[in-house]
């Protein structure tokens, strides 16, 4: 059930946020493609420091592998959204279910398209603690978690959920996004800029989708 017109947030907020994140992601993409020295140096410094810790602490490394491969894996996020889509269909909200599924699919498409276009090498180690397929930029784990929890928060707001519920899900989402980003860095399969790029693109996808839905809803009522 959609909010009443007087309760519906104006699309300018999500649209502005989405455009800002898309712009920042674009700037970061250009810097990555151009291999801007300061960014490359930062990426390398972070990767080297965390890799040394990962090699020295197998127990912590195992914990990070469990978190990244099971708790925050992109397929786990897709399964979560599949449940959400199923609930929306059960409630009779077919268009909203389609909107959520399409937004999730768009995030995956943008992620894979950029990976193929940029074709950035992942960090390479003589003593790796984990491995990953596909190219590095952007981080699919970071993007998927951001999109999944971003959509959950948006749906709660759209259905008029209380502040406590929205705050709780938002907090879990922030912890999950930061957590999965750390696991990808700690395990040496991504650069810092890959993770930041995944976050920015994920936020851009969700907020621009939310803005488009709000505009459609307002036009429909008008």
N, C-alpha and C positions, 0 to 999 in steps of 0.2 A: 504494500500500500504506500503510495507516494504521499509526501507532505502536502498540506494545503498551500495555496499560492502565497499566503501571508507568511508561512513558516519556511518556505523553500529558500535556501541561500541563493544569492545572486551568483551567476556564473563568472563574474569578473574576478573573484578571489581565486578559485581553482584555475581559471584560464591564465591569470597573471603568474601564479606559482608554476604552472606547467611550462609556460613560455620561458620563464627564468631558468628553470632546471634544464630545459631543452637547449637553451643558449649556452649554459655552463658546460653541458655535456658536449656540445659542438666545439667549444673552445678547447676542452680537454682532448677531444678526438684529434683536433688539428695539431696540438702539442705532441700527442703520442705519435701521430703519423710523421711529423717533422723531427721526431726524436730530440726534442728540446733538451739541451744539456742539463739544466737544473732539475727538471722533472725526472730525467733518466737517472741522475745521481741520487735523488731522493728514493726512487724506486729500488735502486740497487742497495742503498744503505739499509733500508727497512728489510728487504729480502734477506740480505746477508746476516743481519742481527737476529732475525727470527729463525732462520735456518740453523744457525749455530745452537740456539736453544732447543730446537726440535730434535736435532741429532743427539744432544746431551741429555734429553729427558724423554725416553721412550714411552713412559707412562702417560705423560701429558700429551704426547703425540697421538697415542692411541685414543685418548678421550676426544681430541680434535677430529680424528678420523671418524669416530662414531657419530659425532655431532654433524659433521659435514656430509656423511654418506647416508644417514638415516633420518635424523631430526630435521635438518634444514636442506635436504636434497631437493633439487628442482622437481623431481617426480613426487616427492611428498607434498610440496606446495601445490602441484597440479591436482593431486588427489584431494587435498583440502578444498580447493576451489570446485572440484567436481561434486563434492558433497554439498557445498553451498549452492551450486547450480541446481542440484537435485531438490534441495529444500525449496528454492524459489519456484521450481516447476510444480512441486507438490502444493504450494500456496497459490498456484494459478498465475504467478507473475512471469509469464513466458518471455516477454520482451526484456525484462530486467535480467532474467537468466541468460538470455542470448547475449545481452550487453556485457555481462561479466565474462562469459566464455570468450567472446570476441576480444575483449580487452586483454585477457590472459594470452590468447593466441597471438595478438598483436605484439605483446611484449616478447614472446618467444621468437616471432618472426624478425623483429628488430634486432634482437640479440644475435640470432644466427646470421642475419644479413651483414651486420657489422663485423662479426668474427671473420666471415669469408672475405669481406672487402678489405679489412685492415690486415688480416693474416699476421698478427703479432705473435712472435715466439714467446712461449712461457719460460719462466726461469729454468735454467739447466744446472744440475748439481752432479758432482762426482759421487755423492752419497745421498741420493734422494730418499725422502721418507714417504712419498706418495707420488702418484702420477695422475694425469688428467688428459682427456682428449680434446680435440678441436683447438682453435686458436685462443689467444689469451684475452683480447679486449672485445667486449666488456665481460666482466665476471657474470656468468649465467646464474650462479648460486645467489649472488648479491641482488641481481635484477629480479629473479623469481621470488625471493622472499619479500622484497620491497613491494612488488606488484600484488602478491597474495594478501599481505597484511594491509596494504593500502586500500585494496578493494573491500576487505572486511570492515575497516574503519568507515569507509564511505557508505557502505550498505547500512551500518548501524546508524549513522547520522541521517541517512535517507529515510529510515523507518522510525526516526524519532526516539532512538534508544537513549536511556539515561546517561548522565555524565559519567557515572561510575563504570558502566559497561564500556563506554567509548574510551575512557582513560585506561582501563585495564587492558583492553585489546591493543590500544596504541602503545602502551608500555611494553607489552609482549612483542609487538612488532618491532619497536626500536631495538630492544635487546636482541631479537632474532637477527635483524639486519646487521647490527654491529657484530654480533657473535659469529654469524656465518662469514662476514668479511674477514674477521680475525682468523678463523679456521683456514680460509683459503691462503692467507698470507703465511700463517704459521707452518702450514704443510708445504709451502714453497711451490705452489702451483699457479700463483698469480702475483702480479705486481700491484702495488698500492693503487696506482692510477686505474688499473682494471676494475678494482673493487669500487672505487669512487665513481667511476663511469657507470657501473651497474646500478649503484644507488641512484644517481642522477637520472638515468634513463628510466628506471623503474618509477620514480616519483613523477617524471614527466608524462609517462604513459598513463598512469592512473589519474592524475589531475586533469590532463587534457580530455581523457575519456569522461570524467565526472563533469567537466565543463560542457562537453557536447551533450551529455544526457540532460543536464539542467536546462540548457538552451532549448532542447527538443521539448522537454516537459513544459516549459514556460510558453513556448509557441503553441503547443497543443491546447493549453488552457485558454490562451488568448483567442 
